[in-house]
């Protein structure tokens, strides 16, 4: 499978399906893409029409449709409910997961996230990275001291300056982070469903209104992929500038390029598929820890 993200944000469009191809009509022109190659379809323009087969065809092919508001942030997401033949069994495993297992796994995720944050700062030449990395050893099972938040507060100040605060409503680089995380969340949710897991059954995240708690858990160590891209962007551009097509294209490109780990290069879709697959093995007690490649 070729994994593609298609974004429709700049022009009105009419979407339909013909011979297993997504047909995109823009004005007098028309482009097509095989449904099997589309991982995520992101739609933000207010004047886009669809045929029913767009949603059913994309979902049957394992793709995700993300519907965005005027700020390019997601309002809704379609997910396949028949992605894996062992789905019912795996739902039961998720529901029956013991508290010690979930706490142990969350500790691993938080430690991996802190290491990733330290690597970003080291790659940018920030000597203070050592202060973030040191916090990894303080993460206990379930992270009862919320070391994750402590590390993040230090990390954001070092990465973007003392005045920066992570706030989804602030019109600075927070908007760029929001957009990148939305894409990462869609990629992770797709992998979760592909592994036959229910995205609402989180290991740590458990807000009653969060339909993608497990995706939010598994994507934590990989938020830094977005952070690094945004840091590079705002170094050369105004962080309060528009989240325009040029900016979004840069962020998408940074996320979707091949990622290497231990001499093996794969797409982010492939790596997240392996992460989600390892979660199944943890729930089945076939392995003790998640597979979390350091990308």
Beta strands, then each sheet from edge to edge (+ up, - down):
strand 1: 4-8
strand 2: 13-18
strand 3: 21-26
strand 4: 29-34
strand 5: 38-43
strand 6: 48-50
strand 7: 64-68
strand 8: 74-78
strand 9: 259-261
strand 10: 264-266
sheet 1: 1+ 5+ 7+ 8-
sheet 2: 4+ 3- 2+ 6+
sheet 3: 9+ 10-
end
